[in-house]
Amino acid sequence: QVQLVESGGGLVQPGGSLRLSCAASGIIISGATMGWYRQAPGKERELVAAITPGGSTNNADSVKGRFTISRDNAKNTVYLQMNSLKPEDTAVYYCNAHYRIGAVNYWGQGTQVTVSS
């Protein structure tokens, strides 16, 4: 059974930091492009950051310079370091594993991030 389990969300003040983790089981993430997405109330789910099997990263313009995605294949885990958080970063954050062969996608259940004073 495939599971992606996100953790590390919570309530933080503007300007603060959080580190999200996504631990995978049932799959080996080294061959997947791993991504973090977010969905705010009333909005569509959007890509925040992604990292390829080779380690290349891509960030949304709205988070460039503030968020960093990384992976630890030995731990089968991907991370999202979020700094200088803004209220508009408030959303449910989802982890995604995408395998190009077969176009297979797996999703986590999401973790809530709330940025508020």
C-alpha positions in Angstrom: 0.0 0.0 0.0 1.4 3.4 -1.0 1.4 6.1 1.5 2.7 9.7 1.5 2.5 11.1 4.9 3.0 14.9 5.4 3.9 16.5 8.7 5.3 19.8 10.0 2.3 22.0 9.3 0.8 24.4 11.8 0.2 27.9 12.8 3.0 30.4 12.4 3.3 34.2 12.5 4.2 36.2 9.4 7.9 36.1 8.8 8.2 32.8 10.5 9.4 29.4 9.2 8.2 25.9 8.9 9.7 22.7 7.6 7.3 20.2 6.0 8.2 16.6 5.6 6.7 13.9 3.4 7.6 10.3 4.2 6.8 7.7 1.6 6.1 4.1 2.0 5.2 1.4 -0.5 7.2 3.3 -3.2 10.8 4.3 -3.8 10.9 8.0 -4.4 14.4 8.0 -6.0 12.8 7.5 -9.4 10.0 10.0 -9.0 9.7 13.7 -9.4 8.5 14.9 -6.0 6.4 17.9 -5.6 4.7 20.1 -3.1 1.3 21.6 -4.0 -1.0 23.8 -2.0 -4.7 24.6 -2.1 -6.2 27.6 -0.4 -9.9 27.9 0.3 -11.8 28.7 -2.9 -8.7 28.3 -5.0 -7.3 25.6 -7.3 -4.5 23.4 -6.2 -1.2 24.9 -7.4 2.4 23.6 -7.7 4.7 25.2 -5.1 8.0 23.4 -5.8 9.2 20.2 -7.4 12.5 18.2 -7.5 13.4 15.7 -10.2 15.2 12.4 -9.7 18.4 14.1 -10.7 17.9 16.9 -8.1 16.8 19.7 -10.4 14.3 22.0 -8.7 11.5 24.3 -9.8 9.7 26.8 -7.6 6.6 28.8 -8.2 7.4 32.5 -8.7 5.4 33.3 -5.5 7.8 31.3 -3.3 11.2 31.9 -5.0 13.8 32.9 -2.6 11.7 31.8 0.4 10.9 28.1 -0.1 13.4 25.3 -0.7 12.5 21.7 -1.7 14.9 18.9 -1.0 15.0 15.1 -0.9 16.7 12.4 1.1 16.3 9.2 -1.0 17.9 7.1 1.7 15.1 8.1 4.1 12.5 8.0 1.2 11.5 11.5 2.3 11.1 14.9 0.7 11.1 18.2 2.5 9.9 21.8 2.0 11.7 24.5 4.0 9.5 27.5 4.1 11.0 30.8 5.3 9.6 34.4 5.5 6.1 33.1 5.5 3.2 35.3 4.4 -0.5 35.2 5.2 -1.1 34.3 1.5 0.9 31.1 2.0 -1.9 29.8 4.1 -3.2 26.6 2.5 -3.3 22.9 2.8 0.0 21.6 1.5 0.1 18.3 -0.4 3.0 16.0 -1.3 3.0 14.4 -4.7 5.1 11.6 -6.3 5.1 11.5 -10.1 6.5 8.7 -12.1 7.0 9.6 -15.7 6.7 5.9 -16.9 3.0 5.2 -16.8 2.2 8.7 -15.7 1.5 7.5 -12.2 0.7 10.0 -9.4 0.5 9.5 -5.7 -0.8 12.1 -3.2 -0.6 12.6 0.5 -3.5 13.6 2.7 -2.3 17.1 3.2 -1.1 19.2 6.1 -2.5 22.6 7.1 -0.3 25.7 7.1 -1.7 28.8 8.6 0.2 32.1 8.6 -1.4 34.6 10.9 -0.6 37.0 13.7 
